Amino acid sequence: MELYFIRHGQSVNNANWGKPEYVENPDAPLTEIGLEQAQAAANFLQKAQTIVDAKTWNIQNRLGFGITHMYTSLMERAVQTAGPTARALGVAFEAWEEIHEVGGIYAREGELKFKGLPGRPRSYFEQNFPELILSSKLNGTGWWNNRPAETAEESHLRTQKFLAELLTRHGDREGQHEHRVLIFSHGDFFVHLIFAILDAPYGQAAHGFRTWFAMNNCGISRLDFRRNEVMFSYLNRTDHLPDHLITW
């Protein structure tokens, strides 16, 4: 299996990061720049979708991507980022609720701080992303369904479960064509995923350092799962974006 991970485009929270008067949006949509980034990623992947030489080692995807499966978080910024690529590639496009950002959807201020919020309902996705395959469990009350804010420990356990399910669905099998899976998700979820793959405590590094894996908006990373090994082929690739669309 080849796993491709794309962080969502610039959200309104990203654009206003560090402004003392700004109150973080619990389910932030993309900015205009974020929408441009999403379209730029879609255009790049569409042009490079066909693998032109299947026999040559294609570690940098110079010979194409050949995406076979697509998944997205149900947070608004992730779905907005994934939509253009799904339409450009025509690949089945499925919601995977468990790849949401750490914490989930919750209030950010006042007496309701950390109280769970509903998230977008089924009707929102059906109206705006009709190609998105949704779980039958998703109804009109919103996908997050007012659950409390998730802890860091719960996030890491969720990521470990996701990794096990990913390998069950798409790991290499005898007689099966290789799956090339594209996921649209979030920066902190990506960091948790890396530590889950390494089977290491979240953020731990040698000599007392803490570790972080940087991920730009619409940065692409590739990890190859080959039976008994994982290869980090590249992390946070942004050469598909023009300079003015490089954001954090």
Kinemage of the C-alpha trace (Angstrom):
@kinemage 1
@onewidth
@group {chain A} dominant
@subgroup {mainchain}
@vectorlist {calphas} color= white
{ca met a 1} P 0.000 0.000 0.000
{ca glu a 2} L 1.053 3.525 -0.765
{ca leu a 3} L -0.485 6.026 1.661
{ca tyr a 4} L -0.744 9.678 0.642
{ca phe a 5} L -1.661 12.225 3.300
{ca ile a 6} L -2.742 15.788 2.466
{ca arg a 7} L -3.327 18.358 5.152
{ca his a 8} L -6.310 20.633 4.507
{ca gly a 9} L -5.880 24.058 2.905
{ca gln a 10} L -5.598 27.273 4.874
{ca ser a 11} L -8.546 27.637 7.258
{ca val a 12} L -9.831 30.823 8.859
{ca asn a 13} L -8.221 29.609 12.090
{ca asn a 14} L -4.855 29.210 10.353
{ca ala a 15} L -5.120 32.675 8.808
{ca asn a 16} L -5.889 34.311 12.162
{ca trp a 17} L -3.473 32.321 14.294
{ca gly a 18} L -1.854 34.449 16.981
{ca lys a 19} L -4.304 37.354 16.795
{ca pro a 20} L -5.335 38.012 20.421
{ca glu a 21} L -8.818 39.218 19.510
{ca tyr a 22} L -9.642 36.208 17.331
{ca val a 23} L -11.828 33.422 18.724
{ca glu a 24} L -11.090 30.063 17.107
{ca asn a 25} L -13.846 28.594 14.948
{ca pro a 26} L -14.837 25.088 16.184
{ca asp a 27} L -15.216 23.782 12.619
{ca ala a 28} L -13.258 26.265 10.547
{ca pro a 29} L -13.916 26.579 6.798
{ca leu a 30} L -11.250 27.385 4.227
{ca thr a 31} L -10.170 30.905 3.336
{ca glu a 32} L -9.994 32.035 -0.288
{ca ile a 33} L -6.324 31.069 -0.222
{ca gly a 34} L -7.294 27.656 1.150
{ca leu a 35} L -9.734 27.141 -1.709
{ca glu a 36} L -6.982 28.061 -4.188
{ca gln a 37} L -4.627 25.590 -2.530
{ca ala a 38} L -7.242 22.844 -2.746
{ca gln a 39} L -7.746 23.486 -6.458
{ca ala a 40} L -3.993 23.626 -7.090
{ca ala a 41} L -3.569 20.234 -5.401
{ca ala a 42} L -6.445 18.826 -7.449
{ca asn a 43} L -4.950 20.116 -10.707
{ca phe a 44} L -1.550 18.650 -9.845
{ca leu a 45} L -2.923 15.229 -8.955
{ca gln a 46} L -5.171 15.134 -12.007
{ca lys a 47} L -2.247 15.804 -14.344
{ca ala a 48} L -0.141 13.173 -12.570
{ca gln a 49} L -2.830 10.560 -11.917
{ca thr a 50} L -1.877 8.130 -14.694
{ca ile a 51} L 1.249 6.065 -13.988
{ca val a 52} L 3.184 6.126 -17.246
{ca asp a 53} L 5.692 3.397 -16.374
{ca ala a 54} L 4.543 0.792 -13.863
{ca lys a 55} L 7.829 -1.138 -13.949
{ca thr a 56} L 10.149 1.677 -12.828
{ca trp a 57} L 10.602 2.549 -9.151
{ca asn a 58} L 8.409 5.611 -8.689
{ca ile a 59} L 9.467 6.821 -5.245
{ca gln a 60} L 8.910 10.535 -5.990
{ca asn a 61} L 5.805 9.995 -8.155
{ca arg a 62} L 7.544 11.477 -11.171
{ca leu a 63} L 5.799 8.769 -13.176
{ca gly a 64} L 2.335 9.353 -11.721
{ca phe a 65} L 0.253 8.644 -8.624
{ca gly a 66} L -2.448 6.184 -9.679
{ca ile a 67} L -4.694 6.926 -6.676
{ca thr a 68} L -7.199 4.107 -6.110
{ca his a 69} L -9.021 5.176 -2.921
{ca met a 70} L -9.827 8.521 -1.262
{ca tyr a 71} L -10.954 9.365 2.276
{ca thr a 72} L -11.637 12.594 4.118
{ca ser a 73} L -12.204 13.848 7.619
{ca leu a 74} L -15.691 15.290 8.086
{ca met a 75} L -14.392 18.583 9.434
{ca glu a 76} L -15.407 21.283 6.992
{ca arg a 77} L -11.905 22.406 6.001
{ca ala a 78} L -10.866 18.854 5.115
{ca val a 79} L -13.940 18.090 3.005
{ca gln a 80} L -13.610 21.428 1.207
{ca thr a 81} L -10.005 20.534 0.393
{ca ala a 82} L -10.799 17.014 -0.771
{ca gly a 83} L -13.788 17.904 -2.958
{ca pro a 84} L -11.875 19.340 -5.956
{ca thr a 85} L -9.510 16.352 -6.064
{ca ala a 86} L -12.383 13.874 -5.878
{ca arg a 87} L -14.082 15.589 -8.805
{ca ala a 88} L -10.825 15.853 -10.771
{ca leu a 89} L -9.805 12.202 -10.329
{ca gly a 90} L -13.219 10.566 -10.362
{ca val a 91} L -12.059 8.174 -7.644
{ca ala a 92} L -14.555 6.901 -5.063
{ca phe a 93} L -14.548 9.466 -2.263
{ca glu a 94} L -15.486 8.283 1.219
{ca ala a 95} L -15.900 9.891 4.641
{ca trp a 96} L -13.767 8.404 7.411
{ca glu a 97} L -14.942 10.060 10.608
{ca glu a 98} L -12.018 8.813 12.711
{ca ile a 99} L -9.426 10.912 10.855
{ca his a 100} L -10.715 14.177 12.326
{ca glu a 101} L -8.423 16.647 14.059
{ca val a 102} L -7.372 16.131 17.659
{ca gly a 103} L -10.056 17.306 20.079
{ca gly a 104} L -13.046 17.120 17.763
{ca ile a 105} L -15.634 19.894 17.557
{ca tyr a 106} L -16.204 21.876 20.737
{ca ala a 107} L -16.874 25.402 21.990
{ca arg a 108} L -13.831 27.634 22.481
{ca glu a 109} L -14.915 30.259 25.003
{ca gly a 110} L -17.234 31.209 27.832
{ca glu a 111} L -19.250 28.868 29.996
{ca leu a 112} L -19.562 26.375 27.141
{ca lys a 113} L -15.786 26.070 26.607
{ca phe a 114} L -14.824 22.473 25.709
{ca lys a 115} L -18.495 21.492 25.434
{ca gly a 116} L -19.100 19.270 22.417
{ca leu a 117} L -20.930 20.686 19.389
{ca pro a 118} L -22.884 18.813 16.705
{ca gly a 119} L -20.740 19.279 13.585
{ca arg a 120} L -22.150 19.373 10.077
{ca pro a 121} L -25.272 17.238 9.454
{ca arg a 122} L -25.826 14.792 6.627
{ca ser a 123} L -27.797 17.383 4.633
{ca tyr a 124} L -24.755 19.692 4.433
{ca phe a 125} L -22.568 17.027 2.852
{ca glu a 126} L -25.290 15.780 0.502
{ca gln a 127} L -25.936 19.308 -0.741
{ca asn a 128} L -22.322 20.441 -1.114
{ca phe a 129} L -20.465 17.182 -1.810
{ca pro a 130} L -22.936 14.808 -3.476
{ca glu a 131} L -20.091 12.513 -4.566
{ca leu a 132} L -19.040 11.883 -0.950
{ca ile a 133} L -19.917 8.431 0.381
{ca leu a 134} L -21.351 8.803 3.889
{ca ser a 135} L -21.945 6.330 6.685
{ca ser a 136} L -25.543 5.245 7.176
{ca lys a 137} L -25.093 6.294 10.823
{ca leu a 138} L -24.755 9.978 9.909
{ca asn a 139} L -28.068 11.749 10.468
{ca gly a 140} L -29.487 15.221 10.893
{ca thr a 141} L -27.950 15.931 14.293
{ca gly a 142} L -24.384 16.376 13.049
{ca trp a 143} L -21.527 13.887 12.765
{ca trp a 144} L -19.733 14.921 16.002
{ca asn a 145} L -23.051 14.600 17.824
{ca asn a 146} L -22.159 16.851 20.806
{ca arg a 147} L -19.507 14.533 22.198
{ca pro a 148} L -17.133 16.215 24.695
{ca ala a 149} L -13.745 17.482 23.582
{ca glu a 150} L -11.321 14.626 23.021
{ca thr a 151} L -8.180 14.310 25.157
{ca ala a 152} L -4.698 13.820 23.722
{ca glu a 153} L -4.675 10.252 25.064
{ca glu a 154} L -7.983 9.500 23.367
{ca ser a 155} L -6.633 10.996 20.152
{ca his a 156} L -3.618 8.706 20.161
{ca leu a 157} L -5.742 5.613 20.814
{ca arg a 158} L -8.049 6.637 17.977
{ca thr a 159} L -5.087 7.036 15.645
{ca gln a 160} L -3.768 3.589 16.549
{ca lys a 161} L -7.184 2.063 15.796
{ca phe a 162} L -7.321 3.937 12.493
{ca leu a 163} L -3.905 2.574 11.484
{ca ala a 164} L -5.004 -0.991 12.233
{ca glu a 165} L -8.211 -0.511 10.216
{ca leu a 166} L -6.293 1.094 7.337
{ca leu a 167} L -4.007 -1.940 7.080
{ca thr a 168} L -6.997 -4.277 7.276
{ca arg a 169} L -8.718 -2.480 4.407
{ca his a 170} L -5.754 -1.711 2.179
{ca gly a 171} L -2.679 -3.673 3.234
{ca asp a 172} L -0.975 -5.719 0.510
{ca arg a 173} L -2.680 -9.028 -0.221
{ca glu a 174} L -1.680 -11.927 -2.431
{ca gly a 175} L -3.246 -11.491 -5.859
{ca gln a 176} L -4.545 -7.977 -5.080
{ca his a 177} L -3.541 -4.925 -7.078
{ca glu a 178} L -1.688 -2.439 -4.903
{ca his a 179} L -3.875 0.148 -3.210
{ca arg a 180} L -2.791 3.804 -3.397
{ca val a 181} L -4.782 5.545 -0.705
{ca leu a 182} L -5.189 9.322 -0.451
{ca ile a 183} L -6.324 10.838 2.858
{ca phe a 184} L -7.353 14.440 3.544
{ca ser a 185} L -6.943 15.221 7.195
{ca his a 186} L -5.215 17.480 9.740
{ca gly a 187} L -1.800 18.457 11.029
{ca asp a 188} L -1.965 17.172 14.582
{ca phe a 189} L -3.670 13.975 13.468
{ca phe a 190} L -0.743 13.450 11.082
{ca val a 191} L 1.734 13.791 13.960
{ca his a 192} L -0.212 11.254 16.034
{ca leu a 193} L -0.262 8.926 13.014
{ca ile a 194} L 3.521 9.099 12.620
{ca phe a 195} L 4.032 8.155 16.267
{ca ala a 196} L 1.456 5.378 15.976
{ca ile a 197} L 3.390 3.984 13.004
{ca leu a 198} L 6.660 4.233 14.941
{ca asp a 199} L 4.990 2.653 17.991
{ca ala a 200} L 6.489 5.442 20.106
{ca pro a 201} L 5.082 7.804 22.755
{ca tyr a 202} L 3.569 10.914 21.212
{ca gly a 203} L 6.127 13.718 20.806
{ca gln a 204} L 9.033 11.867 22.398
{ca ala a 205} L 12.598 12.327 21.135
{ca ala a 206} L 16.135 11.712 22.384
{ca his a 207} L 18.019 13.946 24.844
{ca gly a 208} L 14.873 15.490 26.257
{ca phe a 209} L 13.706 16.997 22.962
{ca arg a 210} L 10.096 17.044 21.860
{ca thr a 211} L 9.297 16.089 18.264
{ca trp a 212} L 6.947 17.713 15.771
{ca phe a 213} L 6.385 16.869 12.098
{ca ala a 214} L 5.656 20.058 10.163
{ca met a 215} L 2.853 20.008 7.608
{ca asn a 216} L 1.985 22.983 5.414
{ca asn a 217} L -1.520 23.584 4.157
{ca cys a 218} L -2.054 21.119 1.285
{ca gly a 219} L 1.366 19.581 1.871
{ca ile a 220} L 1.602 15.991 0.620
{ca ser a 221} L 3.330 13.129 2.425
{ca arg a 222} L 3.854 9.549 1.257
{ca leu a 223} L 4.381 6.415 3.342
{ca asp a 224} L 4.826 2.989 1.756
{ca phe a 225} L 3.687 -0.128 3.631
{ca arg a 226} L 5.426 -3.193 2.161
{ca arg a 227} L 4.436 -6.345 4.024
{ca asn a 228} L 6.862 -6.158 6.965
{ca glu a 229} L 8.236 -2.606 6.656
{ca val a 230} L 7.175 1.033 6.409
{ca met a 231} L 9.153 3.463 4.250
{ca phe a 232} L 8.809 7.233 4.719
{ca ser a 233} L 9.147 8.177 1.058
{ca tyr a 234} L 8.642 11.919 1.544
{ca leu a 235} L 7.055 14.321 4.013
{ca asn a 236} L 5.336 17.684 3.471
{ca arg a 237} L 5.906 18.062 -0.259
{ca thr a 238} L 4.779 21.511 -1.497
{ca asp a 239} L 6.349 21.833 -4.952
{ca his a 240} L 2.862 21.597 -6.494
{ca leu a 241} L 1.969 24.970 -4.933
{ca pro a 242} L 3.134 28.398 -6.172
{ca asp a 243} L 5.025 30.552 -3.681
{ca his a 244} L 2.044 32.724 -2.786
{ca leu a 245} L 0.081 29.623 -1.720
{ca ile a 246} L 2.678 28.325 0.744
{ca thr a 247} L 1.026 28.774 4.150
{ca trp a 248} L 1.006 27.096 7.522
